[in-house]
Amino acid sequence: MAKKIINPPNAPQPIGPYNQAVIANKLVYTAGQIALDPATNFMLTGGVSEQTRQVLKNLQNILEGAGTSLENVLKVTVYLKDMNDFQAMNAVYGEFFKKDAPARATVQVARLPKDALVEIECVAAL
């Protein structure tokens, strides 16, 4: 199986030994994204709404760098620090996935990198 590594310059640089996305078999698998500002690689301040918006912008940039878009996302996994933030996250999520939303799982986790409030990963078709 051939795979292609994707690390676009308009997305935050990885904070560990991973890549932003990998293409294999006409699918794009993204790494989990937190609310890092791509210009500074520092965490965005604010609540879960602001962080979710930045996370989805980062995913959008990564997918475009891979040659696809949010419209081609098949599956999303959302990790929340607090499930009480679900409605706020979901409202912003709906701004990015307005029609034919992908399959999704949302789970609460004990802690996220850099104490983020939300992390999102996805799989998209090319």
The first five atom37 places (N, CA, C, CB, O) and aatype in JSON, in Angstrom:
{
  "aatype": [12, 0, 11, 11, 9, 9, 2, 14, 14, 2, 0, 14, 5, 14, 9, 7, 14, 18, 2, 5, 0, 19, 9, 0, 2, 11, 10, 19, 18, 16, 0, 7, 5, 9, 0, 10, 3, 14, 0, 16, 2, 13, 12, 10, 16, 7, 7, 19, 15, 6, 5, 16, 1, 5, 19, 10, 11, 2, 10, 5, 2, 9, 10, 6, 7, 0, 7, 16, 15, 10, 6, 2, 19, 10, 11, 19, 16, 19, 18, 10, 11, 3, 12, 2, 3, 13, 5, 0, 12, 2, 0, 19, 18, 7, 6, 13, 13, 11, 11, 3, 0, 14, 0, 1, 0, 16, 19, 5, 19, 0, 1, 10, 14, 11, 3, 0, 10, 19, 6, 9, 6, 4, 19, 0, 0, 10],
  "atom_mask": [
    [1, 1, 1, 1, 1],
    [1, 1, 1, 1, 1],
    [1, 1, 1, 1, 1],
    [1, 1, 1, 1, 1],
    [1, 1, 1, 1, 1],
    [1, 1, 1, 1, 1],
    [1, 1, 1, 1, 1],
    [1, 1, 1, 1, 1],
    [1, 1, 1, 1, 1],
    [1, 1, 1, 1, 1],
    [1, 1, 1, 1, 1],
    [1, 1, 1, 1, 1],
    [1, 1, 1, 1, 1],
    [1, 1, 1, 1, 1],
    [1, 1, 1, 1, 1],
    [1, 1, 1, 0, 1],
    [1, 1, 1, 1, 1],
    [1, 1, 1, 1, 1],
    [1, 1, 1, 1, 1],
    [1, 1, 1, 1, 1],
    [1, 1, 1, 1, 1],
    [1, 1, 1, 1, 1],
    [1, 1, 1, 1, 1],
    [1, 1, 1, 1, 1],
    [1, 1, 1, 1, 1],
    [1, 1, 1, 1, 1],
    [1, 1, 1, 1, 1],
    [1, 1, 1, 1, 1],
    [1, 1, 1, 1, 1],
    [1, 1, 1, 1, 1],
    [1, 1, 1, 1, 1],
    [1, 1, 1, 0, 1],
    [1, 1, 1, 1, 1],
    [1, 1, 1, 1, 1],
    [1, 1, 1, 1, 1],
    [1, 1, 1, 1, 1],
    [1, 1, 1, 1, 1],
    [1, 1, 1, 1, 1],
    [1, 1, 1, 1, 1],
    [1, 1, 1, 1, 1],
    [1, 1, 1, 1, 1],
    [1, 1, 1, 1, 1],
    [1, 1, 1, 1, 1],
    [1, 1, 1, 1, 1],
    [1, 1, 1, 1, 1],
    [1, 1, 1, 0, 1],
    [1, 1, 1, 0, 1],
    [1, 1, 1, 1, 1],
    [1, 1, 1, 1, 1],
    [1, 1, 1, 1, 1],
    [1, 1, 1, 1, 1],
    [1, 1, 1, 1, 1],
    [1, 1, 1, 1, 1],
    [1, 1, 1, 1, 1],
    [1, 1, 1, 1, 1],
    [1, 1, 1, 1, 1],
    [1, 1, 1, 1, 1],
    [1, 1, 1, 1, 1],
    [1, 1, 1, 1, 1],
    [1, 1, 1, 1, 1],
    [1, 1, 1, 1, 1],
    [1, 1, 1, 1, 1],
    [1, 1, 1, 1, 1],
    [1, 1, 1, 1, 1],
    [1, 1, 1, 0, 1],
    [1, 1, 1, 1, 1],
    [1, 1, 1, 0, 1],
    [1, 1, 1, 1, 1],
    [1, 1, 1, 1, 1],
    [1, 1, 1, 1, 1],
    [1, 1, 1, 1, 1],
    [1, 1, 1, 1, 1],
    [1, 1, 1, 1, 1],
    [1, 1, 1, 1, 1],
    [1, 1, 1, 1, 1],
    [1, 1, 1, 1, 1],
    [1, 1, 1, 1, 1],
    [1, 1, 1, 1, 1],
    [1, 1, 1, 1, 1],
    [1, 1, 1, 1, 1],
    [1, 1, 1, 1, 1],
    [1, 1, 1, 1, 1],
    [1, 1, 1, 1, 1],
    [1, 1, 1, 1, 1],
    [1, 1, 1, 1, 1],
    [1, 1, 1, 1, 1],
    [1, 1, 1, 1, 1],
    [1, 1, 1, 1, 1],
    [1, 1, 1, 1, 1],
    [1, 1, 1, 1, 1],
    [1, 1, 1, 1, 1],
    [1, 1, 1, 1, 1],
    [1, 1, 1, 1, 1],
    [1, 1, 1, 0, 1],
    [1, 1, 1, 1, 1],
    [1, 1, 1, 1, 1],
    [1, 1, 1, 1, 1],
    [1, 1, 1, 1, 1],
    [1, 1, 1, 1, 1],
    [1, 1, 1, 1, 1],
    [1, 1, 1, 1, 1],
    [1, 1, 1, 1, 1],
    [1, 1, 1, 1, 1],
    [1, 1, 1, 1, 1],
    [1, 1, 1, 1, 1],
    [1, 1, 1, 1, 1],
    [1, 1, 1, 1, 1],
    [1, 1, 1, 1, 1],
    [1, 1, 1, 1, 1],
    [1, 1, 1, 1, 1],
    [1, 1, 1, 1, 1],
    [1, 1, 1, 1, 1],
    [1, 1, 1, 1, 1],
    [1, 1, 1, 1, 1],
    [1, 1, 1, 1, 1],
    [1, 1, 1, 1, 1],
    [1, 1, 1, 1, 1],
    [1, 1, 1, 1, 1],
    [1, 1, 1, 1, 1],
    [1, 1, 1, 1, 1],
    [1, 1, 1, 1, 1],
    [1, 1, 1, 1, 1],
    [1, 1, 1, 1, 1],
    [1, 1, 1, 1, 1],
    [1, 1, 1, 1, 1],
    [1, 1, 1, 1, 1]
  ],
  "atom_positions": [
    [[0.84, -1.17, 0.0], [0.0, 0.0, 0.0], [0.89, 1.24, 0.0], [-0.96, -0.01, 1.21], [1.79, 1.38, 0.83]],
    [[0.63, 2.13, -0.93], [1.35, 3.39, -0.98], [0.61, 4.41, -0.12], [1.5, 3.91, -2.44], [-0.62, 4.42, -0.06]],
    [[1.38, 5.25, 0.55], [0.74, 6.31, 1.32], [1.48, 7.62, 1.07], [0.74, 5.97, 2.84], [2.68, 7.64, 0.79]],
    [[0.74, 8.71, 1.17], [1.29, 10.04, 0.94], [1.06, 10.86, 2.21], [0.64, 10.73, -0.32], [-0.04, 10.89, 2.75]],
    [[2.1, 11.53, 2.66], [2.05, 12.35, 3.87], [1.63, 13.77, 3.5], [3.42, 12.35, 4.6], [2.11, 14.33, 2.52]],
    [[0.74, 14.35, 4.31], [0.24, 15.71, 4.09], [0.53, 16.56, 5.33], [-1.29, 15.71, 3.77], [0.1, 16.23, 6.43]],
    [[1.27, 17.65, 5.14], [1.54, 18.64, 6.19], [1.5, 20.02, 5.57], [2.93, 18.38, 6.89], [2.55, 20.62, 5.35]],
    [[0.31, 20.56, 5.27], [0.23, 21.85, 4.59], [0.74, 23.0, 5.46], [-1.22, 22.13, 4.17], [0.61, 22.95, 6.69]],
    [[1.32, 24.02, 4.84], [1.88, 25.14, 5.61], [0.83, 26.01, 6.3], [2.7, 26.0, 4.71], [1.17, 26.74, 7.24]],
    [[-0.42, 25.96, 5.87], [-1.46, 26.8, 6.48], [-2.22, 26.07, 7.59], [-2.43, 27.28, 5.42], [-3.33, 26.47, 7.96]],
    [[-1.64, 24.99, 8.1], [-2.2, 24.26, 9.23], [-1.14, 24.23, 10.33], [-2.64, 22.8, 8.82], [0.05, 24.37, 10.05]],
    [[-1.56, 24.07, 11.59], [-0.57, 24.01, 12.67], [0.42, 22.87, 12.45], [-1.27, 23.85, 14.02], [0.06, 21.81, 11.96]],
    [[1.65, 23.12, 12.83], [2.66, 22.07, 12.71], [2.43, 21.03, 13.81], [4.08, 22.67, 12.81], [2.03, 21.38, 14.92]],
    [[2.67, 19.77, 13.51], [2.49, 18.72, 14.51], [3.3, 19.0, 15.77], [2.88, 17.35, 13.93], [4.42, 19.51, 15.7]],
    [[2.73, 18.67, 16.92], [3.41, 18.89, 18.19], [4.03, 17.59, 18.71], [2.44, 19.47, 19.22], [4.42, 17.51, 19.88]],
    [[4.12, 16.6, 17.86], [4.69, 15.31, 18.22], [5.1, 14.56, 16.97], [0.0, 0.0, 0.0], [5.08, 15.12, 15.88]],
    [[5.47, 13.3, 17.13], [5.92, 12.5, 15.99], [4.74, 11.94, 15.18], [6.8, 11.36, 16.47], [4.47, 10.74, 15.21]],
    [[4.06, 12.82, 14.47], [2.95, 12.43, 13.61], [2.85, 13.43, 12.48], [1.62, 12.36, 14.41], [3.52, 14.46, 12.48]],
    [[2.0, 13.14, 11.5], [1.74, 14.04, 10.39], [0.29, 14.51, 10.47], [2.02, 13.35, 9.02], [-0.54, 13.88, 11.12]],
    [[0.01, 15.63, 9.81], [-1.34, 16.18, 9.85], [-2.34, 15.26, 9.15], [-1.36, 17.55, 9.2], [-3.5, 15.16, 9.57]],
    [[-1.91, 14.6, 8.1], [-2.81, 13.67, 7.4], [-1.98, 12.67, 6.6], [-3.8, 14.45, 6.48], [-0.82, 12.91, 6.26]],
    [[-2.63, 11.57, 6.3], [-2.04, 10.53, 5.46], [-3.1, 10.14, 4.44], [-1.55, 9.29, 6.31], [-4.26, 9.91, 4.79]],
    [[-2.69, 10.05, 3.18], [-3.57, 9.57, 2.12], [-3.21, 8.12, 1.82], [-3.46, 10.46, 0.83], [-2.04, 7.8, 1.63]],
    [[-4.21, 7.26, 1.78], [-4.03, 5.86, 1.39], [-5.34, 5.37, 0.8], [-3.58, 4.98, 2.62], [-6.42, 5.64, 1.34]],
    [[-5.25, 4.64, -0.3], [-6.43, 4.05, -0.93], [-7.54, 5.06, -1.18], [-6.96, 2.93, -0.07], [-8.72, 4.77, -0.96]],
    [[-7.18, 6.25, -1.65], [-8.13, 7.32, -2.0], [-8.91, 7.86, -0.81], [-9.1, 6.82, -3.04], [-9.98, 8.44, -0.97]],
    [[-8.36, 7.67, 0.39], [-8.94, 8.23, 1.6], [-7.9, 9.09, 2.31], [-9.45, 7.1, 2.54], [-6.71, 8.81, 2.26]],
    [[-8.37, 10.15, 2.97], [-7.51, 11.02, 3.75], [-7.85, 10.81, 5.22], [-7.69, 12.53, 3.34], [-9.0, 10.98, 5.64]],
    [[-6.85, 10.44, 6.0], [-6.99, 10.24, 7.44], [-6.28, 11.39, 8.13], [-6.42, 8.84, 7.89], [-5.06, 11.53, 7.98]],
    [[-7.0, 12.21, 8.88], [-6.35, 13.33, 9.55], [-5.97, 12.94, 10.98], [-7.27, 14.56, 9.57], [-6.57, 12.06, 11.59]],
    [[-4.94, 13.61, 11.47], [-4.61, 13.53, 12.88], [-5.65, 14.34, 13.63], [-3.16, 14.04, 13.17], [-6.29, 15.22, 13.06]],
    [[-5.82, 14.06, 14.89], [-6.7, 14.88, 15.72], [-6.17, 16.29, 15.78], [0.0, 0.0, 0.0], [-4.97, 16.52, 15.95]],
    [[-7.08, 17.25, 15.63], [-6.69, 18.66, 15.64], [-7.25, 19.34, 16.88], [-7.19, 19.38, 14.37], [-8.4, 19.13, 17.26]],
    [[-6.4, 20.15, 17.49], [-6.84, 21.01, 18.58], [-6.77, 22.45, 18.08], [-5.96, 20.81, 19.87], [-6.36, 22.69, 16.95]],
    [[-7.15, 23.39, 18.91], [-7.29, 24.79, 18.47], [-5.96, 25.53, 18.47], [-8.26, 25.52, 19.37], [-5.8, 26.54, 19.15]],
    [[-5.01, 25.02, 17.69], [-3.74, 25.72, 17.52], [-3.87, 26.73, 16.39], [-2.58, 24.72, 17.23], [-4.43, 26.44, 15.34]],
    [[-3.34, 27.92, 16.62], [-3.28, 28.95, 15.58], [-2.18, 28.56, 14.61], [-3.04, 30.38, 16.19], [-1.03, 28.4, 15.04]],
    [[-2.48, 28.39, 13.31], [-1.44, 27.95, 12.37], [-0.29, 28.95, 12.22], [-2.06, 27.71, 11.03], [0.82, 28.56, 11.86]],
    [[-0.55, 30.22, 12.49], [0.51, 31.23, 12.34], [1.52, 31.17, 13.49], [-0.11, 32.64, 12.28], [2.7, 31.46, 13.29]],
    [[1.06, 30.8, 14.68], [1.94, 30.83, 15.85], [2.17, 29.46, 16.48], [1.36, 31.75, 16.89], [3.12, 29.28, 17.24]],
    [[1.33, 28.51, 16.17], [1.32, 27.17, 16.78], [1.01, 27.23, 18.29], [2.67, 26.49, 16.56], [1.32, 26.29, 19.02]],
    [[0.39, 28.32, 18.73], [-0.06, 28.44, 20.12], [-1.56, 28.19, 20.19], [0.29, 29.84, 20.7], [-2.29, 28.4, 19.23]],
    [[-2.0, 27.72, 21.37], [-3.42, 27.45, 21.58], [-4.23, 28.74, 21.52], [-3.63, 26.75, 22.93], [-3.83, 29.77, 22.05]],
    [[-5.37, 28.64, 20.88], [-6.34, 29.72, 20.84], [-7.01, 29.81, 22.21], [-7.39, 29.51, 19.7], [-7.36, 28.79, 22.8]],
    [[-7.19, 31.02, 22.7], [-7.9, 31.17, 23.96], [-9.39, 31.26, 23.65], [-7.41, 32.44, 24.74], [-9.79, 31.47, 22.51]],
    [[-10.2, 31.08, 24.67], [-11.64, 31.15, 24.48], [-12.29, 29.85, 24.88], [0.0, 0.0, 0.0], [-11.64, 28.9, 25.31]],
    [[-13.6, 29.82, 24.71], [-14.37, 28.65, 25.09], [-14.43, 27.6, 23.99], [0.0, 0.0, 0.0], [-13.72, 27.67, 22.99]],
    [[-15.3, 26.63, 24.21], [-15.39, 25.5, 23.29], [-15.88, 25.95, 21.91], [-16.32, 24.43, 23.85], [-15.49, 25.34, 20.91]],
    [[-16.72, 26.98, 21.82], [-17.17, 27.45, 20.5], [-16.01, 27.98, 19.68], [-18.25, 28.54, 20.67], [-15.85, 27.62, 18.51]],
    [[-15.21, 28.83, 20.29], [-14.06, 29.39, 19.57], [-13.05, 28.3, 19.21], [-13.37, 30.47, 20.42], [-12.5, 28.3, 18.11]],
    [[-12.82, 27.38, 20.14], [-11.87, 26.3, 19.85], [-12.39, 25.38, 18.76], [-11.59, 25.5, 21.12], [-11.63, 24.96, 17.89]],
    [[-13.68, 25.05, 18.79], [-14.24, 24.2, 17.74], [-14.11, 24.85, 16.38], [-15.72, 23.89, 18.04], [-13.76, 24.18, 15.4]],
    [[-14.38, 26.13, 16.29], [-14.26, 26.86, 15.02], [-12.82, 26.78, 14.49], [-14.69, 28.35, 15.2], [-12.62, 26.53, 13.31]],
    [[-11.84, 26.99, 15.36], [-10.44, 26.92, 14.92], [-10.06, 25.51, 14.51], [-9.5, 27.41, 16.03], [-9.37, 25.32, 13.51]],
    [[-10.5, 24.52, 15.27], [-10.22, 23.12, 14.94], [-10.75, 22.79, 13.55], [-10.83, 22.17, 15.99], [-10.05, 22.18, 12.74]],
    [[-11.99, 23.19, 13.27], [-12.59, 22.87, 11.97], [-11.92, 23.65, 10.84], [-14.1, 23.18, 11.99], [-11.83, 23.14, 9.72]],
    [[-11.47, 24.87, 11.09], [-10.69, 25.6, 10.08], [-9.38, 24.88, 9.81], [-10.43, 27.06, 10.54], [-8.95, 24.78, 8.66]],
    [[-8.74, 24.39, 10.86], [-7.49, 23.64, 10.68], [-7.73, 22.38, 9.85], [-6.88, 23.27, 12.04], [-6.96, 22.07, 8.94]],
    [[-8.81, 21.66, 10.17], [-9.13, 20.46, 9.38], [-9.44, 20.82, 7.93], [-10.33, 19.72, 10.0], [-9.03, 20.1, 7.02]],
    [[-10.14, 21.91, 7.72], [-10.45, 22.36, 6.37], [-9.16, 22.62, 5.6], [-11.32, 23.64, 6.42], [-9.05, 22.21, 4.44]],
    [[-8.2, 23.3, 6.21], [-6.92, 23.58, 5.54], [-6.14, 22.31, 5.25], [-6.07, 24.51, 6.4], [-5.53, 22.19, 4.19]],
    [[-6.17, 21.36, 6.17], [-5.46, 20.09, 5.95], [-6.11, 19.32, 4.81], [-5.47, 19.23, 7.24], [-5.41, 18.81, 3.93]],
    [[-7.43, 19.24, 4.81], [-8.12, 18.52, 3.73], [-7.88, 19.18, 2.38], [-9.62, 18.45, 4.01], [-7.65, 18.49, 1.38]],
    [[-7.92, 20.5, 2.32], [-7.63, 21.2, 1.06], [-6.2, 20.94, 0.62], [-7.88, 22.71, 1.2], [-5.94, 20.79, -0.57]],
    [[-5.27, 20.89, 1.56], [-3.88, 20.56, 1.23], [-3.72, 19.15, 0.69], [0.0, 0.0, 0.0], [-2.77, 18.86, -0.03]],
    [[-4.65, 18.29, 1.04], [-4.64, 16.9, 0.56], [-5.4, 16.75, -0.76], [-5.24, 15.97, 1.61], [-5.37, 15.68, -1.37]],
    [[-6.08, 17.82, -1.19], [-6.82, 17.75, -2.45], [-8.28, 17.39, -2.29], [0.0, 0.0, 0.0], [-8.91, 16.91, -3.24]],
    [[-8.84, 17.61, -1.11], [-10.25, 17.32, -0.89], [-10.85, 18.45, -0.05], [-10.44, 15.94, -0.19], [-10.27, 19.53, 0.04]],
    [[-12.01, 18.21, 0.56], [-12.67, 19.28, 1.32], [-13.57, 18.68, 2.39], [-13.48, 20.19, 0.38], [-13.75, 17.47, 2.47]],
    [[-14.13, 19.56, 3.21], [-15.06, 19.11, 4.24], [-16.29, 18.42, 3.64], [-15.5, 20.29, 5.08], [-16.89, 17.57, 4.28]],
    [[-16.66, 18.78, 2.41], [-17.81, 18.17, 1.76], [-17.61, 16.67, 1.53], [-18.09, 18.86, 0.43], [-18.58, 15.93, 1.36]],
    [[-16.35, 16.22, 1.52], [-16.05, 14.82, 1.26], [-15.73, 14.02, 2.53], [-14.9, 14.72, 0.3], [-15.26, 12.89, 2.46]],
    [[-15.98, 14.63, 3.69], [-15.71, 13.93, 4.95], [-16.74, 12.83, 5.14], [-15.73, 14.92, 6.16], [-17.95, 13.05, 4.98]],
    [[-16.25, 11.65, 5.48], [-17.1, 10.47, 5.67], [-17.39, 10.19, 7.13], [-16.46, 9.26, 5.03], [-18.49, 9.77, 7.49]],
    [[-16.38, 10.42, 7.98], [-16.48, 10.06, 9.41], [-15.7, 11.06, 10.24], [-15.94, 8.62, 9.66], [-14.59, 11.45, 9.87]],
    [[-16.28, 11.47, 11.35], [-15.66, 12.42, 12.28], [-15.7, 11.82, 13.67], [-16.37, 13.8, 12.24], [-16.68, 11.19, 14.07]],
    [[-14.62, 12.03, 14.42], [-14.62, 11.71, 15.84], [-14.3, 12.99, 16.59], [-13.6, 10.57, 16.18], [-13.29, 13.64, 16.33]],
    [[-15.18, 13.34, 17.53], [-15.02, 14.53, 18.36], [-14.7, 14.08, 19.78], [-16.31, 15.43, 18.32], [-15.39, 13.23, 20.34]],
    [[-13.65, 14.66, 20.34], [-13.26, 14.39, 21.72], [-13.5, 15.68, 22.51], [-11.76, 13.91, 21.82], [-12.9, 16.71, 22.2]],
    [[-14.34, 15.62, 23.51], [-14.64, 16.78, 24.35], [-14.08, 16.57, 25.76], [-16.16, 17.03, 24.41], [-14.15, 15.47, 26.31]],
    [[-13.53, 17.63, 26.32], [-13.09, 17.58, 27.71], [-14.28, 17.47, 28.64], [-12.25, 18.83, 28.06], [-14.2, 16.84, 29.7]],
    [[-15.41, 18.08, 28.24], [-16.61, 18.08, 29.07], [-17.84, 17.93, 28.17], [-16.7, 19.4, 29.93], [-18.1, 18.78, 27.32]],
    [[-18.58, 16.86, 28.36], [-19.76, 16.61, 27.53], [-20.82, 17.69, 27.7], [-20.35, 15.26, 27.87], [-21.73, 17.8, 26.87]],
    [[-20.73, 18.49, 28.76], [-21.63, 19.63, 28.91], [-21.42, 20.67, 27.82], [-21.45, 20.26, 30.28], [-22.27, 21.54, 27.63]],
    [[-20.3, 20.6, 27.11], [-20.0, 21.51, 26.01], [-20.56, 21.01, 24.67], [-18.49, 21.7, 25.89], [-20.34, 21.64, 23.63]],
    [[-21.28, 19.9, 24.69], [-21.76, 19.29, 23.45], [-22.59, 20.25, 22.61], [-22.58, 18.05, 23.76], [-22.36, 20.37, 21.41]],
    [[-23.56, 20.94, 23.2], [-24.44, 21.83, 22.43], [-23.66, 22.97, 21.78], [-25.55, 22.4, 23.32], [-23.91, 23.3, 20.62]],
    [[-22.73, 23.56, 22.51], [-21.92, 24.66, 21.95], [-21.05, 24.16, 20.81], [-21.05, 25.31, 23.06], [-20.94, 24.81, 19.77]],
    [[-20.41, 23.0, 21.01], [-19.59, 22.41, 19.94], [-20.47, 22.09, 18.74], [-18.86, 21.14, 20.43], [-20.1, 22.38, 17.6]],
    [[-21.62, 21.49, 18.98], [-22.5, 21.04, 17.91], [-23.02, 22.22, 17.08], [-23.68, 20.27, 18.5], [-23.2, 22.09, 15.87]],
    [[-23.27, 23.37, 17.72], [-23.75, 24.55, 16.99], [-22.7, 25.02, 15.99], [-24.09, 25.68, 17.98], [-23.03, 25.33, 14.85]],
    [[-21.44, 25.07, 16.4], [-20.36, 25.49, 15.49], [-20.13, 24.41, 14.44], [-19.04, 25.76, 16.28], [-19.95, 24.73, 13.26]],
    [[-20.15, 23.16, 14.83], [-19.98, 22.03, 13.91], [-21.0, 22.14, 12.77], [-20.14, 20.68, 14.66], [-20.67, 21.89, 11.61]],
    [[-22.23, 22.5, 13.11], [-23.29, 22.64, 12.11], [-23.03, 23.76, 11.11], [0.0, 0.0, 0.0], [-23.57, 23.72, 10.0]],
    [[-22.23, 24.74, 11.47], [-21.85, 25.8, 10.52], [-20.95, 25.26, 9.41], [-21.15, 26.95, 11.26], [-20.96, 25.78, 8.3]],
    [[-20.18, 24.23, 9.71], [-19.23, 23.67, 8.76], [-19.81, 22.48, 7.98], [-17.97, 23.24, 9.48], [-19.42, 22.23, 6.84]],
    [[-20.74, 21.76, 8.59], [-21.38, 20.61, 7.95], [-22.87, 20.88, 7.87], [-21.09, 19.28, 8.74], [-23.64, 20.42, 8.71]],
    [[-23.27, 21.63, 6.85], [-24.66, 22.07, 6.72], [-25.55, 21.05, 6.03], [-24.71, 23.37, 5.98], [-26.74, 20.94, 6.34]],
    [[-24.99, 20.31, 5.09], [-25.79, 19.38, 4.29], [-25.04, 18.05, 4.19], [-26.08, 19.95, 2.87], [-23.82, 18.02, 4.06]],
    [[-25.78, 16.98, 4.26], [-25.19, 15.64, 4.16], [-24.01, 15.48, 5.12], [-24.73, 15.37, 2.72], [-22.91, 15.11, 4.71]],
    [[-24.26, 15.75, 6.39], [-23.22, 15.65, 7.42], [-22.66, 14.22, 7.47], [-23.78, 16.05, 8.8], [-23.37, 13.26, 7.2]],
    [[-21.38, 14.11, 7.82], [-20.76, 12.79, 7.91], [-21.22, 12.03, 9.15], [-19.24, 12.92, 7.91], [-21.84, 12.6, 10.05]],
    [[-20.91, 10.75, 9.18], [-21.11, 9.97, 10.4], [-20.21, 10.57, 11.48], [-20.79, 8.43, 10.17], [-19.15, 11.12, 11.17]],
    [[-20.63, 10.45, 12.74], [-19.85, 11.09, 13.8], [-20.01, 10.34, 15.11], [-20.27, 12.55, 13.98], [-21.07, 9.81, 15.43]],
    [[-18.92, 10.32, 15.87], [-18.95, 9.86, 17.26], [-18.41, 11.02, 18.1], [-18.1, 8.53, 17.47], [-17.48, 11.71, 17.69]],
    [[-19.0, 11.21, 19.27], [-18.53, 12.23, 20.2], [-18.35, 11.58, 21.55], [-19.53, 13.44, 20.28], [-19.26, 10.93, 22.07]],
    [[-17.17, 11.75, 22.13], [-16.88, 11.15, 23.43], [-16.25, 12.19, 24.35], [-15.95, 9.93, 23.27], [-15.6, 13.13, 23.91]],
    [[-16.45, 11.99, 25.64], [-15.78, 12.82, 26.65], [-14.51, 12.1, 27.06], [-16.7, 13.09, 27.89], [-14.5, 10.88, 27.26]],
    [[-13.43, 12.87, 27.18], [-12.14, 12.3, 27.57], [-11.62, 13.02, 28.82], [-11.11, 12.42, 26.41], [-12.07, 14.12, 29.14]],
    [[-10.69, 12.39, 29.51], [-10.17, 12.96, 30.75], [-9.32, 14.21, 30.5], [-9.35, 11.92, 31.49], [-9.38, 15.17, 31.26]],
    [[-8.54, 14.18, 29.42], [-7.65, 15.32, 29.15], [-7.22, 15.26, 27.69], [-6.4, 15.31, 30.1], [-7.08, 14.19, 27.1]],
    [[-7.01, 16.46, 27.12], [-6.55, 16.58, 25.74], [-5.21, 17.3, 25.71], [-7.6, 17.32, 24.88], [-4.87, 18.0, 26.66]],
    [[-4.44, 17.15, 24.61], [-3.16, 17.86, 24.52], [-3.33, 19.36, 24.74], [-2.51, 17.6, 23.15], [-4.31, 19.96, 24.3]],
    [[-2.38, 19.95, 25.43], [-2.35, 21.38, 25.73], [-3.62, 21.85, 26.44], [-2.18, 22.17, 24.44], [-4.0, 23.02, 26.36]],
    [[-4.27, 20.92, 27.15], [-5.51, 21.21, 27.88], [-6.62, 21.79, 27.0], [-5.22, 22.17, 29.01], [-7.43, 22.6, 27.45]],
    [[-6.64, 21.36, 25.74], [-7.69, 21.78, 24.81], [-9.05, 21.34, 25.34], [-7.44, 21.2, 23.38], [-9.15, 20.38, 26.11]],
    [[-10.08, 22.05, 24.91], [-11.45, 21.69, 25.27], [-12.07, 20.73, 24.28], [-12.3, 22.94, 25.37], [-13.02, 20.01, 24.6]],
    [[-11.52, 20.71, 23.05], [-12.06, 19.86, 21.99], [-10.94, 19.44, 21.05], [-13.19, 20.59, 21.2], [-10.01, 20.21, 20.79]],
    [[-11.03, 18.23, 20.55], [-10.13, 17.7, 19.51], [-11.01, 16.97, 18.51], [-9.01, 16.75, 20.1], [-11.94, 16.26, 18.9]],
    [[-10.72, 17.14, 17.23], [-11.52, 16.49, 16.19], [-10.59, 15.87, 15.15], [-12.5, 17.5, 15.52], [-9.58, 16.47, 14.76]],
    [[-10.95, 14.67, 14.7], [-10.24, 13.99, 13.61], [-11.29, 13.53, 12.61], [-9.38, 12.77, 14.13], [-12.47, 13.41, 12.94]],
    [[-10.84, 13.28, 11.38], [-11.8, 12.82, 10.38], [-11.15, 11.95, 9.32], [-12.48, 14.0, 9.73], [-9.93, 11.86, 9.21]],
    [[-12.02, 11.3, 8.54], [-11.64, 10.54, 7.37], [-12.45, 11.11, 6.21], [-11.89, 8.99, 7.56], [-13.67, 11.26, 6.31]],
    [[-11.77, 11.42, 5.1], [-12.44, 12.01, 3.94], [-12.05, 11.25, 2.67], [-12.1, 13.51, 3.81], [-10.97, 10.66, 2.59]],
    [[-12.93, 11.29, 1.71], [-12.64, 10.72, 0.39], [-11.93, 11.76, -0.45], [-13.95, 10.24, -0.3], [-12.14, 12.96, -0.29]],
    [[-11.09, 11.29, -1.37], [-10.44, 12.21, -2.32], [-11.4, 12.54, -3.44], [-9.13, 11.6, -2.89], [-11.05, 13.3, -4.35]]
  ]
}
